[in-house]
Amino acid sequence: MIKPLNNYIVIKLIEREEKSIVMLWDKEEDRYYADRAIVVEIGNEVEEIKNGDKIVFNKFTDLEVDILPKDQRLLEVNNVIGVLE
């Protein structure tokens, strides 16, 4: 396991059902995709999110780290769109 620093979090990806695709558009009408995950570990500067939260984040902004399991990624908290309830 890796302990993220500052404003990074470790996430575990949630497999998406084909029906529930979340798509967002920016002002220039370029497509952005969102993905879902569960927060596994948080950095010391993260205040809004806690371990176990289910989140939606900007896809393709996560970092794959070879020492983490294949379904876990490192993500900067600024790329989190929201917390699922």
Buried (B, 14 or more C-beta within 10 A) or exposed (E): EEEBEEBBBBBBBBEEEEEEEEEEEEEEEEEBEBBBBBBBBBBEEBEEBEEEBBBBBBBEBBEEEEEBEEEBBBBBBEBBBEEEE
